[in-house]
Amino acid sequence: MERLVENQLLLYGRKSAACMLSISIRSLAYLLSRGEIHFRRIGTKTLIPHAELVRFARGHHPEPVSSKPVSQEQ
């Protein structure tokens, strides 16, 4: 079970979550829209639980985040 560190937030906004994952806000939005990272809406805010960020960061991600196909030069 994950231990809660003092002063650790339970929910992060999009900008903070993207920073924690070292990805762009646009990449995070793409992951949220695909359901790869679960989130909550409170009013107009999109909030991502800390545990969800940890789960995603520890996971295996064989595909690139971008929806565009990666061109392979031969």
CHARMM internal coordinates of N, CA and C (Angstrom, degrees):
IC EDIT
DIST 1 N 1 CA 1.4444
DIST 1 CA 1 C 1.5263
ANGL 1 N 1 CA 1 C 108.30
DIST 1 C 2 N 1.2927
ANGL 1 CA 1 C 2 N 116.70
DIHE 1 N 1 CA 1 C 2 N 138.61
DIST 2 N 2 CA 1.4577
ANGL 1 C 2 N 2 CA 122.26
DIHE 1 CA 1 C 2 N 2 CA -178.00
DIST 2 CA 2 C 1.5222
ANGL 2 N 2 CA 2 C 110.29
DIHE 1 C 2 N 2 CA 2 C -74.39
DIST 2 C 3 N 1.3182
ANGL 2 CA 2 C 3 N 114.99
DIHE 2 N 2 CA 2 C 3 N 135.08
DIST 3 N 3 CA 1.4607
ANGL 2 C 3 N 3 CA 120.12
DIHE 2 CA 2 C 3 N 3 CA 178.35
DIST 3 CA 3 C 1.5191
ANGL 3 N 3 CA 3 C 109.59
DIHE 2 C 3 N 3 CA 3 C -89.98
DIST 3 C 4 N 1.2988
ANGL 3 CA 3 C 4 N 116.25
DIHE 3 N 3 CA 3 C 4 N 139.92
DIST 4 N 4 CA 1.4639
ANGL 3 C 4 N 4 CA 122.01
DIHE 3 CA 3 C 4 N 4 CA 179.06
DIST 4 CA 4 C 1.5180
ANGL 4 N 4 CA 4 C 108.96
DIHE 3 C 4 N 4 CA 4 C -86.80
DIST 4 C 5 N 1.3064
ANGL 4 CA 4 C 5 N 116.55
DIHE 4 N 4 CA 4 C 5 N 121.59
DIST 5 N 5 CA 1.4593
ANGL 4 C 5 N 5 CA 122.40
DIHE 4 CA 4 C 5 N 5 CA 179.36
DIST 5 CA 5 C 1.5209
ANGL 5 N 5 CA 5 C 108.43
DIHE 4 C 5 N 5 CA 5 C -83.39
DIST 5 C 6 N 1.3158
ANGL 5 CA 5 C 6 N 116.00
DIHE 5 N 5 CA 5 C 6 N 143.04
DIST 6 N 6 CA 1.4600
ANGL 5 C 6 N 6 CA 120.35
DIHE 5 CA 5 C 6 N 6 CA 178.75
DIST 6 CA 6 C 1.5221
ANGL 6 N 6 CA 6 C 109.96
DIHE 5 C 6 N 6 CA 6 C -57.54
DIST 6 C 7 N 1.3020
ANGL 6 CA 6 C 7 N 117.60
DIHE 6 N 6 CA 6 C 7 N 138.20
DIST 7 N 7 CA 1.4660
ANGL 6 C 7 N 7 CA 125.44
DIHE 6 CA 6 C 7 N 7 CA -178.97
DIST 7 CA 7 C 1.5248
ANGL 7 N 7 CA 7 C 113.62
DIHE 6 C 7 N 7 CA 7 C 69.96
DIST 7 C 8 N 1.3137
ANGL 7 CA 7 C 8 N 118.19
DIHE 7 N 7 CA 7 C 8 N 12.11
DIST 8 N 8 CA 1.4605
ANGL 7 C 8 N 8 CA 121.50
DIHE 7 CA 7 C 8 N 8 CA 176.84
DIST 8 CA 8 C 1.5203
ANGL 8 N 8 CA 8 C 108.54
DIHE 7 C 8 N 8 CA 8 C -84.46
DIST 8 C 9 N 1.3151
ANGL 8 CA 8 C 9 N 116.26
DIHE 8 N 8 CA 8 C 9 N 131.73
DIST 9 N 9 CA 1.4593
ANGL 8 C 9 N 9 CA 120.27
DIHE 8 CA 8 C 9 N 9 CA 178.33
DIST 9 CA 9 C 1.5208
ANGL 9 N 9 CA 9 C 110.28
DIHE 8 C 9 N 9 CA 9 C -73.21
DIST 9 C 10 N 1.3073
ANGL 9 CA 9 C 10 N 117.05
DIHE 9 N 9 CA 9 C 10 N 150.58
DIST 10 N 10 CA 1.4605
ANGL 9 C 10 N 10 CA 121.59
DIHE 9 CA 9 C 10 N 10 CA 175.36
DIST 10 CA 10 C 1.5206
ANGL 10 N 10 CA 10 C 110.82
DIHE 9 C 10 N 10 CA 10 C -88.83
DIST 10 C 11 N 1.3356
ANGL 10 CA 10 C 11 N 116.56
DIHE 10 N 10 CA 10 C 11 N -33.16
DIST 11 N 11 CA 1.4620
ANGL 10 C 11 N 11 CA 122.10
DIHE 10 CA 10 C 11 N 11 CA -179.34
DIST 11 CA 11 C 1.5250
ANGL 11 N 11 CA 11 C 109.31
DIHE 10 C 11 N 11 CA 11 C -128.92
DIST 11 C 12 N 1.3332
ANGL 11 CA 11 C 12 N 115.65
DIHE 11 N 11 CA 11 C 12 N 140.57
DIST 12 N 12 CA 1.4625
ANGL 11 C 12 N 12 CA 121.43
DIHE 11 CA 11 C 12 N 12 CA -179.49
DIST 12 CA 12 C 1.5143
ANGL 12 N 12 CA 12 C 110.36
DIHE 11 C 12 N 12 CA 12 C -120.96
DIST 12 C 13 N 1.3217
ANGL 12 CA 12 C 13 N 116.11
DIHE 12 N 12 CA 12 C 13 N 144.62
DIST 13 N 13 CA 1.4596
ANGL 12 C 13 N 13 CA 121.61
DIHE 12 CA 12 C 13 N 13 CA 173.03
DIST 13 CA 13 C 1.5259
ANGL 13 N 13 CA 13 C 109.22
DIHE 12 C 13 N 13 CA 13 C -73.76
DIST 13 C 14 N 1.3322
ANGL 13 CA 13 C 14 N 116.11
DIHE 13 N 13 CA 13 C 14 N 172.09
DIST 14 N 14 CA 1.4658
ANGL 13 C 14 N 14 CA 120.53
DIHE 13 CA 13 C 14 N 14 CA -176.85
DIST 14 CA 14 C 1.5246
ANGL 14 N 14 CA 14 C 112.83
DIHE 13 C 14 N 14 CA 14 C -60.31
DIST 14 C 15 N 1.3115
ANGL 14 CA 14 C 15 N 117.09
DIHE 14 N 14 CA 14 C 15 N -43.79
DIST 15 N 15 CA 1.4639
ANGL 14 C 15 N 15 CA 120.06
DIHE 14 CA 14 C 15 N 15 CA -177.73
DIST 15 CA 15 C 1.5286
ANGL 15 N 15 CA 15 C 111.22
DIHE 14 C 15 N 15 CA 15 C -63.85
DIST 15 C 16 N 1.3141
ANGL 15 CA 15 C 16 N 117.13
DIHE 15 N 15 CA 15 C 16 N -46.61
DIST 16 N 16 CA 1.4649
ANGL 15 C 16 N 16 CA 121.53
DIHE 15 CA 15 C 16 N 16 CA 179.42
DIST 16 CA 16 C 1.5213
ANGL 16 N 16 CA 16 C 111.63
DIHE 15 C 16 N 16 CA 16 C -64.90
DIST 16 C 17 N 1.3250
ANGL 16 CA 16 C 17 N 116.53
DIHE 16 N 16 CA 16 C 17 N -41.46
DIST 17 N 17 CA 1.4671
ANGL 16 C 17 N 17 CA 120.90
DIHE 16 CA 16 C 17 N 17 CA -179.90
DIST 17 CA 17 C 1.5267
ANGL 17 N 17 CA 17 C 110.65
DIHE 16 C 17 N 17 CA 17 C -64.36
DIST 17 C 18 N 1.3204
ANGL 17 CA 17 C 18 N 117.13
DIHE 17 N 17 CA 17 C 18 N -43.29
DIST 18 N 18 CA 1.4646
ANGL 17 C 18 N 18 CA 120.70
DIHE 17 CA 17 C 18 N 18 CA 178.69
DIST 18 CA 18 C 1.5262
ANGL 18 N 18 CA 18 C 110.10
DIHE 17 C 18 N 18 CA 18 C -62.40
DIST 18 C 19 N 1.3050
ANGL 18 CA 18 C 19 N 117.03
DIHE 18 N 18 CA 18 C 19 N -41.59
DIST 19 N 19 CA 1.4549
ANGL 18 C 19 N 19 CA 121.44
DIHE 18 CA 18 C 19 N 19 CA 178.45
DIST 19 CA 19 C 1.5337
ANGL 19 N 19 CA 19 C 110.69
DIHE 18 C 19 N 19 CA 19 C -62.43
DIST 19 C 20 N 1.3114
ANGL 19 CA 19 C 20 N 117.55
DIHE 19 N 19 CA 19 C 20 N -43.11
DIST 20 N 20 CA 1.4627
ANGL 19 C 20 N 20 CA 121.47
DIHE 19 CA 19 C 20 N 20 CA 179.91
DIST 20 CA 20 C 1.5265
ANGL 20 N 20 CA 20 C 111.63
DIHE 19 C 20 N 20 CA 20 C -62.73
DIST 20 C 21 N 1.3271
ANGL 20 CA 20 C 21 N 117.11
DIHE 20 N 20 CA 20 C 21 N -34.11
DIST 21 N 21 CA 1.4672
ANGL 20 C 21 N 21 CA 121.39
DIHE 20 CA 20 C 21 N 21 CA -179.62
DIST 21 CA 21 C 1.5320
ANGL 21 N 21 CA 21 C 112.35
DIHE 20 C 21 N 21 CA 21 C -90.35
DIST 21 C 22 N 1.3233
ANGL 21 CA 21 C 22 N 116.59
DIHE 21 N 21 CA 21 C 22 N -2.95
DIST 22 N 22 CA 1.4744
ANGL 21 C 22 N 22 CA 122.54
DIHE 21 CA 21 C 22 N 22 CA -178.22
DIST 22 CA 22 C 1.5237
ANGL 22 N 22 CA 22 C 112.18
DIHE 21 C 22 N 22 CA 22 C 58.31
DIST 22 C 23 N 1.3386
ANGL 22 CA 22 C 23 N 115.25
DIHE 22 N 22 CA 22 C 23 N 43.50
DIST 23 N 23 CA 1.4588
ANGL 22 C 23 N 23 CA 121.49
DIHE 22 CA 22 C 23 N 23 CA 176.56
DIST 23 CA 23 C 1.5296
ANGL 23 N 23 CA 23 C 108.22
DIHE 22 C 23 N 23 CA 23 C -130.71
DIST 23 C 24 N 1.3220
ANGL 23 CA 23 C 24 N 116.10
DIHE 23 N 23 CA 23 C 24 N 167.21
DIST 24 N 24 CA 1.4609
ANGL 23 C 24 N 24 CA 119.42
DIHE 23 CA 23 C 24 N 24 CA 178.59
DIST 24 CA 24 C 1.5239
ANGL 24 N 24 CA 24 C 110.33
DIHE 23 C 24 N 24 CA 24 C -75.55
DIST 24 C 25 N 1.3161
ANGL 24 CA 24 C 25 N 115.15
DIHE 24 N 24 CA 24 C 25 N 162.12
DIST 25 N 25 CA 1.4698
ANGL 24 C 25 N 25 CA 120.28
DIHE 24 CA 24 C 25 N 25 CA 176.94
DIST 25 CA 25 C 1.5250
ANGL 25 N 25 CA 25 C 109.33
DIHE 24 C 25 N 25 CA 25 C -63.57
DIST 25 C 26 N 1.3346
ANGL 25 CA 25 C 26 N 117.16
DIHE 25 N 25 CA 25 C 26 N -36.78
DIST 26 N 26 CA 1.4688
ANGL 25 C 26 N 26 CA 121.18
DIHE 25 CA 25 C 26 N 26 CA 178.37
DIST 26 CA 26 C 1.5271
ANGL 26 N 26 CA 26 C 111.29
DIHE 25 C 26 N 26 CA 26 C -63.67
DIST 26 C 27 N 1.3294
ANGL 26 CA 26 C 27 N 116.90
DIHE 26 N 26 CA 26 C 27 N -41.69
DIST 27 N 27 CA 1.4719
ANGL 26 C 27 N 27 CA 120.57
DIHE 26 CA 26 C 27 N 27 CA 177.48
DIST 27 CA 27 C 1.5182
ANGL 27 N 27 CA 27 C 110.61
DIHE 26 C 27 N 27 CA 27 C -63.40
DIST 27 C 28 N 1.3297
ANGL 27 CA 27 C 28 N 116.46
DIHE 27 N 27 CA 27 C 28 N -40.05
DIST 28 N 28 CA 1.4603
ANGL 27 C 28 N 28 CA 120.38
DIHE 27 CA 27 C 28 N 28 CA 177.46
DIST 28 CA 28 C 1.5235
ANGL 28 N 28 CA 28 C 110.03
DIHE 27 C 28 N 28 CA 28 C -63.32
DIST 28 C 29 N 1.3264
ANGL 28 CA 28 C 29 N 117.44
DIHE 28 N 28 CA 28 C 29 N -43.67
DIST 29 N 29 CA 1.4699
ANGL 28 C 29 N 29 CA 121.05
DIHE 28 CA 28 C 29 N 29 CA 179.18
DIST 29 CA 29 C 1.5282
ANGL 29 N 29 CA 29 C 110.48
DIHE 28 C 29 N 29 CA 29 C -59.14
DIST 29 C 30 N 1.3288
ANGL 29 CA 29 C 30 N 116.80
DIHE 29 N 29 CA 29 C 30 N -39.99
DIST 30 N 30 CA 1.4568
ANGL 29 C 30 N 30 CA 121.30
DIHE 29 CA 29 C 30 N 30 CA 178.08
DIST 30 CA 30 C 1.5366
ANGL 30 N 30 CA 30 C 110.73
DIHE 29 C 30 N 30 CA 30 C -63.23
DIST 30 C 31 N 1.3230
ANGL 30 CA 30 C 31 N 117.24
DIHE 30 N 30 CA 30 C 31 N -44.66
DIST 31 N 31 CA 1.4638
ANGL 30 C 31 N 31 CA 121.34
DIHE 30 CA 30 C 31 N 31 CA 178.98
DIST 31 CA 31 C 1.5296
ANGL 31 N 31 CA 31 C 111.48
DIHE 30 C 31 N 31 CA 31 C -64.40
DIST 31 C 32 N 1.3255
ANGL 31 CA 31 C 32 N 116.35
DIHE 31 N 31 CA 31 C 32 N -38.57
DIST 32 N 32 CA 1.4646
ANGL 31 C 32 N 32 CA 119.88
DIHE 31 CA 31 C 32 N 32 CA 177.73
DIST 32 CA 32 C 1.5218
ANGL 32 N 32 CA 32 C 110.87
DIHE 31 C 32 N 32 CA 32 C -65.44
DIST 32 C 33 N 1.3348
ANGL 32 CA 32 C 33 N 116.76
DIHE 32 N 32 CA 32 C 33 N -42.68
DIST 33 N 33 CA 1.4718
ANGL 32 C 33 N 33 CA 120.38
DIHE 32 CA 32 C 33 N 33 CA -178.05
DIST 33 CA 33 C 1.5240
ANGL 33 N 33 CA 33 C 111.74
DIHE 32 C 33 N 33 CA 33 C -67.49
DIST 33 C 34 N 1.3259
ANGL 33 CA 33 C 34 N 117.51
DIHE 33 N 33 CA 33 C 34 N -30.19
DIST 34 N 34 CA 1.4717
ANGL 33 C 34 N 34 CA 121.80
DIHE 33 CA 33 C 34 N 34 CA 178.18
DIST 34 CA 34 C 1.5178
ANGL 34 N 34 CA 34 C 112.02
DIHE 33 C 34 N 34 CA 34 C -82.49
DIST 34 C 35 N 1.3296
ANGL 34 CA 34 C 35 N 117.71
DIHE 34 N 34 CA 34 C 35 N -8.10
DIST 35 N 35 CA 1.4608
ANGL 34 C 35 N 35 CA 121.04
DIHE 34 CA 34 C 35 N 35 CA -179.97
DIST 35 CA 35 C 1.5195
ANGL 35 N 35 CA 35 C 113.58
DIHE 34 C 35 N 35 CA 35 C 80.86
DIST 35 C 36 N 1.3316
ANGL 35 CA 35 C 36 N 117.41
DIHE 35 N 35 CA 35 C 36 N 12.83
DIST 36 N 36 CA 1.4583
ANGL 35 C 36 N 36 CA 120.33
DIHE 35 CA 35 C 36 N 36 CA -179.89
DIST 36 CA 36 C 1.5192
ANGL 36 N 36 CA 36 C 111.97
DIHE 35 C 36 N 36 CA 36 C -76.54
DIST 36 C 37 N 1.3189
ANGL 36 CA 36 C 37 N 115.92
DIHE 36 N 36 CA 36 C 37 N -23.71
DIST 37 N 37 CA 1.4624
ANGL 36 C 37 N 37 CA 121.93
DIHE 36 CA 36 C 37 N 37 CA 173.50
DIST 37 CA 37 C 1.5205
ANGL 37 N 37 CA 37 C 106.25
DIHE 36 C 37 N 37 CA 37 C -126.85
DIST 37 C 38 N 1.3256
ANGL 37 CA 37 C 38 N 116.20
DIHE 37 N 37 CA 37 C 38 N 124.30
DIST 38 N 38 CA 1.4604
ANGL 37 C 38 N 38 CA 120.70
DIHE 37 CA 37 C 38 N 38 CA -179.74
DIST 38 CA 38 C 1.5205
ANGL 38 N 38 CA 38 C 110.05
DIHE 37 C 38 N 38 CA 38 C -82.02
DIST 38 C 39 N 1.3213
ANGL 38 CA 38 C 39 N 116.31
DIHE 38 N 38 CA 38 C 39 N 147.61
DIST 39 N 39 CA 1.4583
ANGL 38 C 39 N 39 CA 121.14
DIHE 38 CA 38 C 39 N 39 CA -177.37
DIST 39 CA 39 C 1.5148
ANGL 39 N 39 CA 39 C 109.98
DIHE 38 C 39 N 39 CA 39 C -144.83
DIST 39 C 40 N 1.3138
ANGL 39 CA 39 C 40 N 114.42
DIHE 39 N 39 CA 39 C 40 N 171.76
DIST 40 N 40 CA 1.4708
ANGL 39 C 40 N 40 CA 121.66
DIHE 39 CA 39 C 40 N 40 CA 177.21
DIST 40 CA 40 C 1.5114
ANGL 40 N 40 CA 40 C 108.12
DIHE 39 C 40 N 40 CA 40 C -126.13
DIST 40 C 41 N 1.2975
ANGL 40 CA 40 C 41 N 115.73
DIHE 40 N 40 CA 40 C 41 N 148.22
DIST 41 N 41 CA 1.4681
ANGL 40 C 41 N 41 CA 120.92
DIHE 40 CA 40 C 41 N 41 CA 173.52
DIST 41 CA 41 C 1.5247
ANGL 41 N 41 CA 41 C 107.36
DIHE 40 C 41 N 41 CA 41 C -110.07
DIST 41 C 42 N 1.2948
ANGL 41 CA 41 C 42 N 114.54
DIHE 41 N 41 CA 41 C 42 N 128.80
DIST 42 N 42 CA 1.4650
ANGL 41 C 42 N 42 CA 120.59
DIHE 41 CA 41 C 42 N 42 CA 173.63
DIST 42 CA 42 C 1.5174
ANGL 42 N 42 CA 42 C 104.90
DIHE 41 C 42 N 42 CA 42 C -125.34
DIST 42 C 43 N 1.3138
ANGL 42 CA 42 C 43 N 115.21
DIHE 42 N 42 CA 42 C 43 N 106.22
DIST 43 N 43 CA 1.4595
ANGL 42 C 43 N 43 CA 120.18
DIHE 42 CA 42 C 43 N 43 CA -172.86
DIST 43 CA 43 C 1.5210
ANGL 43 N 43 CA 43 C 108.29
DIHE 42 C 43 N 43 CA 43 C 66.01
DIST 43 C 44 N 1.3065
ANGL 43 CA 43 C 44 N 116.47
DIHE 43 N 43 CA 43 C 44 N -123.99
DIST 44 N 44 CA 1.4643
ANGL 43 C 44 N 44 CA 120.36
DIHE 43 CA 43 C 44 N 44 CA 178.61
DIST 44 CA 44 C 1.5211
ANGL 44 N 44 CA 44 C 111.88
DIHE 43 C 44 N 44 CA 44 C -97.66
DIST 44 C 45 N 1.3154
ANGL 44 CA 44 C 45 N 117.88
DIHE 44 N 44 CA 44 C 45 N -1.19
DIST 45 N 45 CA 1.4633
ANGL 44 C 45 N 45 CA 121.13
DIHE 44 CA 44 C 45 N 45 CA -178.34
DIST 45 CA 45 C 1.5216
ANGL 45 N 45 CA 45 C 111.76
DIHE 44 C 45 N 45 CA 45 C -86.57
DIST 45 C 46 N 1.3202
ANGL 45 CA 45 C 46 N 114.92
DIHE 45 N 45 CA 45 C 46 N 139.47
DIST 46 N 46 CA 1.4565
ANGL 45 C 46 N 46 CA 122.07
DIHE 45 CA 45 C 46 N 46 CA 172.57
DIST 46 CA 46 C 1.5242
ANGL 46 N 46 CA 46 C 106.36
DIHE 45 C 46 N 46 CA 46 C -100.92
DIST 46 C 47 N 1.3188
ANGL 46 CA 46 C 47 N 116.73
DIHE 46 N 46 CA 46 C 47 N 120.87
DIST 47 N 47 CA 1.4585
ANGL 46 C 47 N 47 CA 121.43
DIHE 46 CA 46 C 47 N 47 CA -176.76
DIST 47 CA 47 C 1.5247
ANGL 47 N 47 CA 47 C 110.11
DIHE 46 C 47 N 47 CA 47 C -123.65
DIST 47 C 48 N 1.3229
ANGL 47 CA 47 C 48 N 115.73
DIHE 47 N 47 CA 47 C 48 N 136.16
DIST 48 N 48 CA 1.4592
ANGL 47 C 48 N 48 CA 121.78
DIHE 47 CA 47 C 48 N 48 CA -177.65
DIST 48 CA 48 C 1.5294
ANGL 48 N 48 CA 48 C 107.85
DIHE 47 C 48 N 48 CA 48 C -113.36
DIST 48 C 49 N 1.3469
ANGL 48 CA 48 C 49 N 117.49
DIHE 48 N 48 CA 48 C 49 N 126.34
DIST 49 N 49 CA 1.4631
ANGL 48 C 49 N 49 CA 120.27
DIHE 48 CA 48 C 49 N 49 CA 179.17
DIST 49 CA 49 C 1.5308
ANGL 49 N 49 CA 49 C 111.90
DIHE 48 C 49 N 49 CA 49 C -66.02
DIST 49 C 50 N 1.3215
ANGL 49 CA 49 C 50 N 116.30
DIHE 49 N 49 CA 49 C 50 N 144.79
DIST 50 N 50 CA 1.4627
ANGL 49 C 50 N 50 CA 121.92
DIHE 49 CA 49 C 50 N 50 CA 179.03
DIST 50 CA 50 C 1.5314
ANGL 50 N 50 CA 50 C 110.92
DIHE 49 C 50 N 50 CA 50 C -55.60
DIST 50 C 51 N 1.3095
ANGL 50 CA 50 C 51 N 116.71
DIHE 50 N 50 CA 50 C 51 N -44.81
DIST 51 N 51 CA 1.4683
ANGL 50 C 51 N 51 CA 120.94
DIHE 50 CA 50 C 51 N 51 CA -178.89
DIST 51 CA 51 C 1.5302
ANGL 51 N 51 CA 51 C 111.33
DIHE 50 C 51 N 51 CA 51 C -59.92
DIST 51 C 52 N 1.3115
ANGL 51 CA 51 C 52 N 117.52
DIHE 51 N 51 CA 51 C 52 N -33.28
DIST 52 N 52 CA 1.4649
ANGL 51 C 52 N 52 CA 121.56
DIHE 51 CA 51 C 52 N 52 CA 179.04
DIST 52 CA 52 C 1.5258
ANGL 52 N 52 CA 52 C 110.51
DIHE 51 C 52 N 52 CA 52 C -69.86
DIST 52 C 53 N 1.3181
ANGL 52 CA 52 C 53 N 117.81
DIHE 52 N 52 CA 52 C 53 N -37.95
DIST 53 N 53 CA 1.4635
ANGL 52 C 53 N 53 CA 121.43
DIHE 52 CA 52 C 53 N 53 CA 176.86
DIST 53 CA 53 C 1.5271
ANGL 53 N 53 CA 53 C 110.46
DIHE 52 C 53 N 53 CA 53 C -65.04
DIST 53 C 54 N 1.3238
ANGL 53 CA 53 C 54 N 116.30
DIHE 53 N 53 CA 53 C 54 N -42.27
DIST 54 N 54 CA 1.4684
ANGL 53 C 54 N 54 CA 120.88
DIHE 53 CA 53 C 54 N 54 CA 178.37
DIST 54 CA 54 C 1.5266
ANGL 54 N 54 CA 54 C 109.75
DIHE 53 C 54 N 54 CA 54 C -64.36
DIST 54 C 55 N 1.3305
ANGL 54 CA 54 C 55 N 117.35
DIHE 54 N 54 CA 54 C 55 N -44.07
DIST 55 N 55 CA 1.4656
ANGL 54 C 55 N 55 CA 121.36
DIHE 54 CA 54 C 55 N 55 CA 179.60
DIST 55 CA 55 C 1.5240
ANGL 55 N 55 CA 55 C 110.41
DIHE 54 C 55 N 55 CA 55 C -59.02
DIST 55 C 56 N 1.3162
ANGL 55 CA 55 C 56 N 116.67
DIHE 55 N 55 CA 55 C 56 N -46.73
DIST 56 N 56 CA 1.4600
ANGL 55 C 56 N 56 CA 120.08
DIHE 55 CA 55 C 56 N 56 CA -178.55
DIST 56 CA 56 C 1.5276
ANGL 56 N 56 CA 56 C 111.07
DIHE 55 C 56 N 56 CA 56 C -66.57
DIST 56 C 57 N 1.3218
ANGL 56 CA 56 C 57 N 116.94
DIHE 56 N 56 CA 56 C 57 N -42.26
DIST 57 N 57 CA 1.4670
ANGL 56 C 57 N 57 CA 120.78
DIHE 56 CA 56 C 57 N 57 CA -178.31
DIST 57 CA 57 C 1.5276
ANGL 57 N 57 CA 57 C 111.69
DIHE 56 C 57 N 57 CA 57 C -64.24
DIST 57 C 58 N 1.3028
ANGL 57 CA 57 C 58 N 117.64
DIHE 57 N 57 CA 57 C 58 N -32.22
DIST 58 N 58 CA 1.4693
ANGL 57 C 58 N 58 CA 121.47
DIHE 57 CA 57 C 58 N 58 CA -179.27
DIST 58 CA 58 C 1.5209
ANGL 58 N 58 CA 58 C 112.72
DIHE 57 C 58 N 58 CA 58 C -84.58
DIST 58 C 59 N 1.3151
ANGL 58 CA 58 C 59 N 117.09
DIHE 58 N 58 CA 58 C 59 N -12.24
DIST 59 N 59 CA 1.4621
ANGL 58 C 59 N 59 CA 121.06
DIHE 58 CA 58 C 59 N 59 CA -176.74
DIST 59 CA 59 C 1.5103
ANGL 59 N 59 CA 59 C 113.07
DIHE 58 C 59 N 59 CA 59 C -76.97
DIST 59 C 60 N 1.3067
ANGL 59 CA 59 C 60 N 114.48
DIHE 59 N 59 CA 59 C 60 N 168.51
DIST 60 N 60 CA 1.4616
ANGL 59 C 60 N 60 CA 122.10
DIHE 59 CA 59 C 60 N 60 CA 177.37
DIST 60 CA 60 C 1.5163
ANGL 60 N 60 CA 60 C 107.94
DIHE 59 C 60 N 60 CA 60 C -95.70
DIST 60 C 61 N 1.3309
ANGL 60 CA 60 C 61 N 117.67
DIHE 60 N 60 CA 60 C 61 N 128.55
DIST 61 N 61 CA 1.4529
ANGL 60 C 61 N 61 CA 122.18
DIHE 60 CA 60 C 61 N 61 CA -175.34
DIST 61 CA 61 C 1.5256
ANGL 61 N 61 CA 61 C 109.93
DIHE 60 C 61 N 61 CA 61 C -125.48
DIST 61 C 62 N 1.3313
ANGL 61 CA 61 C 62 N 117.73
DIHE 61 N 61 CA 61 C 62 N 84.99
DIST 62 N 62 CA 1.4566
ANGL 61 C 62 N 62 CA 120.03
DIHE 61 CA 61 C 62 N 62 CA -176.64
DIST 62 CA 62 C 1.5231
ANGL 62 N 62 CA 62 C 114.21
DIHE 61 C 62 N 62 CA 62 C -71.84
DIST 62 C 63 N 1.3201
ANGL 62 CA 62 C 63 N 118.45
DIHE 62 N 62 CA 62 C 63 N -23.41
DIST 63 N 63 CA 1.4620
ANGL 62 C 63 N 63 CA 121.65
DIHE 62 CA 62 C 63 N 63 CA -177.84
DIST 63 CA 63 C 1.5162
ANGL 63 N 63 CA 63 C 110.54
DIHE 62 C 63 N 63 CA 63 C -98.34
DIST 63 C 64 N 1.3396
ANGL 63 CA 63 C 64 N 117.82
DIHE 63 N 63 CA 63 C 64 N 146.86
DIST 64 N 64 CA 1.4625
ANGL 63 C 64 N 64 CA 119.86
DIHE 63 CA 63 C 64 N 64 CA 175.63
DIST 64 CA 64 C 1.5228
ANGL 64 N 64 CA 64 C 110.48
DIHE 63 C 64 N 64 CA 64 C -67.71
DIST 64 C 65 N 1.3136
ANGL 64 CA 64 C 65 N 116.54
DIHE 64 N 64 CA 64 C 65 N 156.39
DIST 65 N 65 CA 1.4597
ANGL 64 C 65 N 65 CA 121.65
DIHE 64 CA 64 C 65 N 65 CA -178.38
DIST 65 CA 65 C 1.5257
ANGL 65 N 65 CA 65 C 110.66
DIHE 64 C 65 N 65 CA 65 C -68.37
DIST 65 C 66 N 1.3166
ANGL 65 CA 65 C 66 N 117.94
DIHE 65 N 65 CA 65 C 66 N -35.78
DIST 66 N 66 CA 1.4582
ANGL 65 C 66 N 66 CA 122.82
DIHE 65 CA 65 C 66 N 66 CA -176.14
DIST 66 CA 66 C 1.5183
ANGL 66 N 66 CA 66 C 111.37
DIHE 65 C 66 N 66 CA 66 C -63.75
DIST 66 C 67 N 1.3115
ANGL 66 CA 66 C 67 N 115.71
DIHE 66 N 66 CA 66 C 67 N 145.87
DIST 67 N 67 CA 1.4619
ANGL 66 C 67 N 67 CA 120.46
DIHE 66 CA 66 C 67 N 67 CA 177.06
DIST 67 CA 67 C 1.5254
ANGL 67 N 67 CA 67 C 111.03
DIHE 66 C 67 N 67 CA 67 C -83.51
DIST 67 C 68 N 1.3352
ANGL 67 CA 67 C 68 N 116.60
DIHE 67 N 67 CA 67 C 68 N -11.82
DIST 68 N 68 CA 1.4509
ANGL 67 C 68 N 68 CA 120.38
DIHE 67 CA 67 C 68 N 68 CA 179.08
DIST 68 CA 68 C 1.5215
ANGL 68 N 68 CA 68 C 110.34
DIHE 67 C 68 N 68 CA 68 C -79.58
DIST 68 C 69 N 1.3182
ANGL 68 CA 68 C 69 N 117.92
DIHE 68 N 68 CA 68 C 69 N 138.60
DIST 69 N 69 CA 1.4681
ANGL 68 C 69 N 69 CA 118.71
DIHE 68 CA 68 C 69 N 69 CA 177.80
DIST 69 CA 69 C 1.5269
ANGL 69 N 69 CA 69 C 110.47
DIHE 68 C 69 N 69 CA 69 C -67.40
DIST 69 C 70 N 1.3085
ANGL 69 CA 69 C 70 N 115.05
DIHE 69 N 69 CA 69 C 70 N 141.48
DIST 70 N 70 CA 1.4536
ANGL 69 C 70 N 70 CA 120.77
DIHE 69 CA 69 C 70 N 70 CA 179.69
DIST 70 CA 70 C 1.5254
ANGL 70 N 70 CA 70 C 108.06
DIHE 69 C 70 N 70 CA 70 C -81.25
DIST 70 C 71 N 1.3248
ANGL 70 CA 70 C 71 N 116.86
DIHE 70 N 70 CA 70 C 71 N 123.55
DIST 71 N 71 CA 1.4600
ANGL 70 C 71 N 71 CA 119.71
DIHE 70 CA 70 C 71 N 71 CA -179.62
DIST 71 CA 71 C 1.5216
ANGL 71 N 71 CA 71 C 108.65
DIHE 70 C 71 N 71 CA 71 C -78.07
DIST 71 C 72 N 1.3285
ANGL 71 CA 71 C 72 N 114.54
DIHE 71 N 71 CA 71 C 72 N 135.66
DIST 72 N 72 CA 1.4446
ANGL 71 C 72 N 72 CA 120.18
DIHE 71 CA 71 C 72 N 72 CA 179.32
DIST 72 CA 72 C 1.5137
ANGL 72 N 72 CA 72 C 108.82
DIHE 71 C 72 N 72 CA 72 C -110.64
DIST 72 C 73 N 1.3313
ANGL 72 CA 72 C 73 N 114.97
DIHE 72 N 72 CA 72 C 73 N 119.91
DIST 73 N 73 CA 1.4475
ANGL 72 C 73 N 73 CA 119.80
DIHE 72 CA 72 C 73 N 73 CA 179.83
DIST 73 CA 73 C 1.5160
ANGL 73 N 73 CA 73 C 108.72
DIHE 72 C 73 N 73 CA 73 C -82.30
DIST 73 C 74 N 1.3191
ANGL 73 CA 73 C 74 N 115.72
DIHE 73 N 73 CA 73 C 74 N 139.11
DIST 74 N 74 CA 1.4598
ANGL 73 C 74 N 74 CA 119.69
DIHE 73 CA 73 C 74 N 74 CA -179.54
DIST 74 CA 74 C 1.4899
ANGL 74 N 74 CA 74 C 111.52
DIHE 73 C 74 N 74 CA 74 C -110.52
END
COOR INIT
IC SEED 1 N 1 CA 1 C
IC BUILD
